[in-house]
Amino acid sequence: MQHVARFSALATLFLLAPLWAGSANAQSAAAASGAERELVLVNHTELPIIEVYVTPTNEKSWGDNRLSAMPIAPGQSSRIRIGRSAVCGFDVRVVYQNGRMEDRHEVDACQVRKAVFEASEIARPATASEQRPVIITNHASLPIQELYVSPSTSGEWGEDLLGHQMIDPGAQASVAHDSVCIADLRVVFTNLAGEDRRQIDICVHSEIVIEPGWTTSAELDTPSYPPKQSLSQAHHT
């Protein structure tokens, strides 16, 4: 009878082994999916890094600035906590003190865990040949008499890009600016009312439609109807 009991116990262990193994694998997978991710950012440029954005490679939005402490000084590094994530590949964007920015794509936070920024040539003001055009379509009821485009890291709006020109309702204007991709935009109408929108990716949204609700709309470059007038040029001099 003891042999029978031992055989029964062994049989039970063999039967339960796959279930325990499956449970262990599931727990391991759950632990991996909830693992804390972090990256060490190294600044090998000549300018402080004042903003850091980290997002999974397959995401379209950069999200919020993750550098809440002091800027990363030249020659220094900083540990950036990403949080719990099931993915390893991340894109990293830094913004330098002069408003220029630099990206690293597909950084492996599970293996490499480090992103080095050293392209100091990127961290300089744009030249005239590097100015970015942006098309403004006015679907508001009033003419736009002033237009400002400024790096989101700047505390000033700078000069009016329209000069003495205006963008009438239903018209468009193309202006050139030396801002970085992530910029703030302000329009001032003829009644002196102003509207602002922060952190627009000008490199993605090269045409911006000004219409009721544009400051909070998810669609910046999809006109609801065609402009009444042909494209006018309003390059800042």
C-alpha positions in Angstrom: 0.0 0.0 0.0 2.9 2.3 0.7 4.2 1.7 -2.8 0.8 2.6 -4.2 0.6 5.8 -2.2 4.1 6.8 -3.3 3.2 6.1 -7.0 0.0 8.2 -6.6 1.9 11.1 -5.1 4.5 11.0 -7.9 1.8 10.9 -10.5 0.2 13.9 -9.0 3.5 15.8 -9.0 4.0 15.0 -12.7 0.5 16.1 -13.5 0.8 19.3 -11.6 4.3 20.2 -13.0 3.1 21.7 -16.3 0.6 23.8 -14.4 3.3 25.1 -12.0 5.7 25.7 -14.9 3.0 27.6 -16.7 2.2 29.6 -13.7 5.9 30.4 -13.2 6.2 31.5 -16.8 3.2 33.7 -16.5 4.5 35.3 -13.4 7.9 35.9 -15.1 6.2 37.5 -18.1 4.1 39.6 -15.8 7.2 40.7 -14.0 9.0 41.5 -17.3 6.0 43.5 -18.5 6.0 45.5 -15.3 9.7 46.1 -15.2 11.0 49.5 -14.3 12.7 51.2 -17.3 15.3 54.0 -17.0 17.9 55.6 -19.2 21.1 57.4 -18.4 21.4 60.6 -20.6 25.0 61.8 -21.2 25.6 65.3 -22.5 28.8 65.5 -24.5 27.8 68.8 -26.2 28.7 72.4 -25.2 25.2 73.4 -24.2 23.0 72.4 -21.2 20.1 70.1 -21.9 16.9 71.7 -20.5 14.2 69.3 -21.7 14.0 65.5 -22.2 11.3 63.5 -23.9 11.2 59.7 -23.9 8.5 57.7 -25.7 8.2 54.1 -27.0 9.4 54.0 -30.6 5.9 53.1 -32.0 4.3 56.1 -30.3 3.6 59.3 -32.3 3.5 61.8 -29.4 6.5 62.8 -27.4 4.5 63.3 -24.2 5.7 65.5 -21.3 9.1 66.8 -20.4 10.8 64.2 -18.1 13.6 66.5 -16.9 12.0 68.1 -13.8 15.2 68.7 -12.0 18.2 70.9 -13.0 19.4 71.0 -16.6 22.0 68.4 -17.7 25.2 70.5 -17.9 27.9 69.8 -20.5 29.9 66.8 -19.6 27.3 65.6 -17.1 24.7 62.8 -17.1 21.3 62.3 -15.6 19.2 59.2 -14.9 15.8 59.4 -16.5 13.1 57.2 -15.1 10.7 55.9 -17.7 8.4 53.8 -15.5 7.0 50.4 -15.9 6.8 49.2 -19.5 6.6 46.0 -21.5 8.7 47.4 -24.4 12.5 48.0 -24.6 12.8 50.3 -27.6 12.4 54.1 -27.0 13.0 57.3 -28.9 14.7 60.1 -26.9 14.5 63.8 -27.7 16.5 66.5 -25.9 16.2 70.3 -26.1 19.3 72.4 -25.6 19.4 75.8 -24.0 19.4 77.6 -27.3 16.2 75.9 -28.4 17.7 73.4 -30.8 17.0 69.7 -30.3 18.5 66.3 -31.0 16.9 62.9 -31.3 18.0 59.3 -30.7 15.8 56.6 -32.1 15.3 53.0 -30.9 17.4 53.2 -27.8 17.3 49.8 -26.0 16.4 50.6 -22.4 16.7 46.8 -21.5 20.2 46.3 -22.8 22.1 49.6 -23.5 20.3 51.8 -21.0 22.3 54.8 -22.1 21.8 57.6 -24.6 24.7 59.8 -25.5 24.2 63.2 -27.1 27.3 64.6 -28.7 26.3 66.3 -32.0 27.2 69.8 -30.9 26.7 71.0 -34.5 22.9 70.5 -34.0 23.0 72.7 -30.9 23.4 76.0 -32.7 21.1 78.7 -34.1 19.6 78.1 -37.5 21.2 79.9 -40.5 19.1 81.7 -43.1 19.2 78.6 -45.4 17.8 76.4 -42.5 14.7 78.5 -41.8 11.5 76.6 -41.8 8.5 77.6 -43.8 5.0 77.4 -42.2 1.7 78.0 -44.0 -1.0 79.7 -42.0 -4.6 79.4 -43.3 -7.1 81.8 -41.8 -10.5 80.4 -41.3 -11.4 82.8 -38.6 -13.9 85.7 -39.1 -11.3 88.4 -38.7 -8.0 89.2 -40.4 -4.8 88.2 -38.7 -2.5 91.2 -38.4 0.3 89.7 -36.3 2.0 86.3 -36.2 4.7 85.0 -33.9 6.5 81.7 -33.9 8.9 81.0 -31.0 10.8 78.0 -29.6 8.8 76.5 -26.8 11.8 76.9 -24.6 12.0 80.6 -25.2 10.5 83.1 -22.8 9.9 85.7 -25.6 7.8 85.8 -28.7 10.3 87.7 -30.8 9.3 89.7 -33.9 6.0 89.8 -35.8 6.6 87.6 -38.9 3.9 89.3 -40.9 5.4 92.8 -40.8 2.9 95.1 -42.4 0.9 92.4 -44.1 -2.3 90.7 -43.0 -3.9 87.3 -43.6 -7.6 88.0 -44.5 -10.3 85.5 -43.7 -10.2 82.6 -46.2 -6.6 83.4 -47.2 -3.2 81.8 -46.6 0.3 83.1 -46.0 3.7 81.4 -45.9 6.2 82.7 -43.5 9.8 81.6 -42.8 11.1 81.4 -39.2 14.3 80.1 -37.6 12.6 78.2 -34.8 13.2 74.6 -33.9 10.5 72.0 -34.5 8.8 72.3 -31.2 7.4 75.8 -31.2 4.7 78.1 -29.7 2.5 80.1 -32.1 0.5 83.3 -31.5 -1.9 85.0 -33.8 -3.3 88.5 -33.2 -6.5 89.6 -35.0 -7.4 93.1 -36.1 -9.5 93.5 -32.9 -6.2 92.9 -31.0 -7.5 89.6 -29.6 -4.7 87.1 -29.4 -4.7 83.3 -29.4 -1.8 81.0 -28.5 -1.0 77.3 -29.0 2.0 75.7 -27.2 4.4 73.0 -28.3 3.4 72.6 -31.9 5.7 70.3 -33.9 6.3 72.6 -36.9 8.3 69.9 -38.6 5.2 67.7 -38.7 2.5 70.4 -39.0 3.9 72.7 -41.7 0.4 74.0 -42.4 -1.7 75.3 -39.6 -5.4 76.2 -39.9 -6.6 79.0 -37.7 -10.3 78.5 -37.0 -12.6 78.4 -34.0 -11.2 75.9 -31.5 -7.8 75.5 -33.2 -6.0 76.0 -29.9 -7.3 72.7 -28.6 -8.1 70.9 -31.8 -6.4 67.6 -32.5 -6.2 68.5 -36.2 -3.9 71.5 -37.0 -3.4 71.0 -40.7 -6.7 69.7 -42.0 -8.7 72.6 -43.5 -12.5 72.1 -43.1 -13.0 73.9 -46.5 -10.6 75.2 -49.2 -9.2 78.7 -48.9 -11.0 81.4 -50.9 -7.8 83.0 -52.1 -4.5 81.7 -53.6 -1.4 81.3 -51.5 0.2 84.6 -50.7 3.9 85.0 -49.7 4.6 86.9 -46.5 8.3 86.2 -45.8 9.7 88.1 -42.9 12.6 90.4 -43.8 
